[in-house]
Amino acid sequence: MANMKVRIGSLELANPVIAASGTFGYGVEFADKLDLRKIGAFATKGLSLKKRAGNPMPRICETPSGMINSIGLENVGLDAFESEKLPLIRKTGARVVANFFGETQGEYVAAAARLDAMDGVHALEMNVSCPNVEKGGIEFGSDPVLLEKLTASVRKAVRKPLIVKLSPNVADVRPLAMAVQNGGADAISAINTLKGMSINVRTREPKIRRVFGGLSGPAIRPVAVRMVYECATTVKIPIIGLGGITTVEDALEFLIAGATAVQVGTMNFVEPSICERLADELSKWCDAEGIADVNDLVGSLKLG
């Protein structure tokens, strides 16, 4: 059988398939739907120092080949995560990537330091790319100078692998990828949702209360693959690719474009066990194609 293990910094994953933040709750909600030990890891909902209520309803709507959400980073806060969620998560045996955010550099550093000290958290994913809030990191995620400074500050505060999740809502992702690498991060996640809008033509009102939201699902996959390729050809640290993955072929596109691992998001709502299925299908595909090590696929795109 092919070797399916991949590394993100010092963290070794059993396979490259990770459930994406914001689509998988705190992991325990899916524990009866799939064996969390059989996927590479899952990323938690975005966590903040204090509990957050999120945006007003309606905040989700379907679109052709996708959905728009404006949840607004609703979460239980770090105290409740540590005392209520993490003990249950540890029982699953899952690899846990704690997604986190702040409104200021100080909040980012404080949240990261607390998560770094928690038993059962294996890596950190810093969200600097949420398009659904007025203050949630996007100001850092669109400025290479600020992003490098923020990444370096958080890097000094943590010992576990640090992943930075980038936004597609920028003119050129490559300077931001370089800023993340220069700041000392172990890996990049690309991409977060694209800023979008949908209108009810009968009422002439936006379908999302805050008007705009984040577009995800298969509609954004070609954009995501392109941006993963741009990041992978710019930096040397691993890339985690995400955006509209529904099949093993979709996941393979990201790997061939340069991603070391992939995250599956919107499809968790449609098929809660998809991550386990894709991990199994990816292993079988490698065996059928004579691929001895899944890492051999990473960045194997042929040009010309």
N, C-alpha and C positions, 0 to 999 in steps of 0.2 A: 504493500500500500504506500501511496505517496506520503511524504512528510507534509503535514498541514500546519505545523507550528510556525508562528511568526513572532517577531519581537518589536515592541514599541518602547524604545529606551531600554530600561532594565526589566521591563515586564514581558514575560513570555506568555503568549496566548495559544490555546490548543488548536485554534484555526482562525482564519482572518475575518470571521463574521461577528459583528457587534450590533446589538440593538441600539438604535439612536435615541438620544435624549429628547424628551418631550413627547415621545410616542410609546413609551414603555413604562410609564409611571415610575415607581420605585423598585421595579423588578418583581416584587412579591405578588403583584396583581396578575402576573403571567406565569407564576410558578406551577399552576395546575394545567397550563396549556402546553408547556414544553419543558424539557430537562435543561435547566440553565447551565449545567456543567458541560453540556454538549455544544455550546456556542462559545466563541472567543471571549465575549464579555457583554455587559450591557451598560449603557450610560444612563444615569439617573436623570429625572427632571432637573431643570436648572435650580440650583440651591443658592439662597442668599442668607446673610447673617440673621435676618429676622423674617418672620412669616410674612407672606405677600398674598394679597387677595386676587390680583390679576385684573384683567379688563372686564368691562360690563358686557352682557349678552346683547345681541348675538355675536359670537366670536369665532364661529366655524361655518364655512359653507363649501359645498362641492363645486368643482369646476371641471371642464373637460380634461380628462387624464390627470386629475389632481384635486387639490383642495387648498383653500386659503384659511389660515388660522390667525387669530389675534388673541391668544390666551393671556399674554402679558406676564409671562414668567411666574404664574401662580405657584406657590410651594409652601411647605410646612415650616421652613426655616431650619437652621442648623441644630438648634436644641432638640426639636422634635425628631429631626432626622436621626440624630445620634441616639436618642433614648427610645424612640418608638419604631423607627423603620430599620435601622441597621441591625439590631439583634435578630430580626426576622430574615433579613437579607443574608446574614452570615450562615444561617441554617440551610440555605439553598446550595451552598458551595460555589456560587457564581463568582466570576471575576467582575469587579465593580469599578467603573469609571465614574467618578463623581463630577458631574457638570456643575459649574458655579459661575456666579457673576456678581458685580457690584455696580454702584453708581459713581464711585470715586476710586482712585488708586488705593487709598487706605482700606476701603471695604474689600476690594479684590484681595489684597495681601492678607487681611485678617481672616477672610473666609477660607482662603487657600491653606493658611497655617493650621486652622482648626481641622479641616478635612484631612490634611496630611498626617495629623496625629491620631486619626481614627482607625482602629483595628477593623479590617474588613473593607477598607477603601484601598484599591490597588493602584489607581492612577487618577489624575485630575485633568479635567477638560475645561479650559477657561473660555467662556462664551463672551466674545467681543463683537457679536454679529447679529443680535436679535433685532429685527426690524419692527417689532410690535410694541415697543415701549419708548417713552421719551428719553429716559435715562436707563440704559441697560448695557452700555459698553460700546455701542455703535460708533460713538465719537472716538473711542480708542481704535476700533477696528477699521477705521477709514483713514487714519493718519499714521504713516510708517514711523515717524519720530516718536509720537506718543505710545504707539504699540510696542516698539522696542524697549522704551523706558518701563512700561507697565510689565512686560514679560520679564525683564531683568529683575524688577523688584519682587515679583512673585517667585521667580526662580530662586532667589536668595532665601526665601521663606519656606521652601519645601524641598523634600528629599525624594519624594516619589515622582514617577514620570509625569511630565507636564505637557499636555496637548493644548494647542490653541485653535479654536474653531473660528474660521474665517468667513467673512461675508462675501456674497457674490455681487452685492450692490455697490460696486466700486468700478472705476474706469479700468484699472489694471491691478490684478491680484498679486503680481510678482513682487513689487516692492514691499508689500505687506508680508508675503511669505519670507522674504529675506530678513525683514525686521524681526519676525518671530524667531528665525534661526539665530540671528545675531544676539537676540535677547537671552538665548540659552535654553529655549524650549526643546523638548525631546521629539516632538512630532506636531503635525498640522492636521486638522480636520477640515475638509473642503467638500461641499459647501453647506452653508446654512440656507434658509429659504430666500427666494426672490420676492422683493416687494411687489405686491399685486393688489388688484381691486376688482370687485364684481358688483353689478348693479341689478336690482330687481326692476325690470322695465315697466311693470304694471304700476308699482308704487313710486317709481323713479327715485328710490332710496338705495343707498349702499347696503349690500347684504351683511356687511360687517359694521358693527356699531361705531368703531373708530375709523371707518372708511377704508383704511389700508390694512393689509395683513401679509403674512408670509405664504407665498405659493410653494407647494411641495408636490411630490408625486412624479409619475413618469414624464409629465410635461417638461420638467426641468433637467432631465437626465443628460441630454446632449450638452447643455451649458455646464453642468457639473463635471462631465468627463473632460471637456475642454479646459476647465480651470484646474482640475487635478493634473492634467498634462503640463500646464503652464507652471504650476508649483513644483512638480517633480523634476522639471528640466531647469529649475532655478536654484533649488536648495538640495542639500544632501541628507537632511533629516527625513524620517518616514512620513508619508502622507496617508491619511485615512480618508478614503473617498466615499461620498454619500450624495444621494440625490436621485430619487425615482427608481431605485432597484426593486424589480419584481421577479426576475428570473436569474438563474445561474449565469446565463449569457450576459446579463446586465452587470453582474458582479465581476465577471471576467473582463469586461471592457475597462472597468476602473483599474483592475490589477495590471492589465497590459499597458494602460496609459501611464502607470507609475505608482499606483497606490499599493501600499504594503498590506493594508486591511481595508475593509468596507464596513459601512454602517447602513442598516436598513431601518427606515423610518415609517413613512405613511402606510406601507403595506402591513404593518403590525395591526392596524385597525381592521383590515380586511381579512387577514389570515394570521391570527395570533401566534401560530407556531412556525411562521415562515423562516425565522432565523435558523432554527434547527434543521428544517428541510433544506435550506440553501447550503448550510455547512456540509450536510450529507451529500448533496448533489455535486458540490464543488470537489469533494474528495473522489467521488465516483468518476467525475469528468476527467480529473487528472490521471486516474488509473487507466481510463479508456484511451486517453491520448498519449500515454507513455511519459507523463510528467512525473519525475521522481520526487520533486520538491516544489511546493506551490510558490516558493520564493523565486523560482526560475522564471515565473511568468511576469514578475514585477518589472515594469518598464521595458517590456519586450516588444514594444511597437516597432514595426518595420516601415520605414519610410523610403519611397523611391524604388 
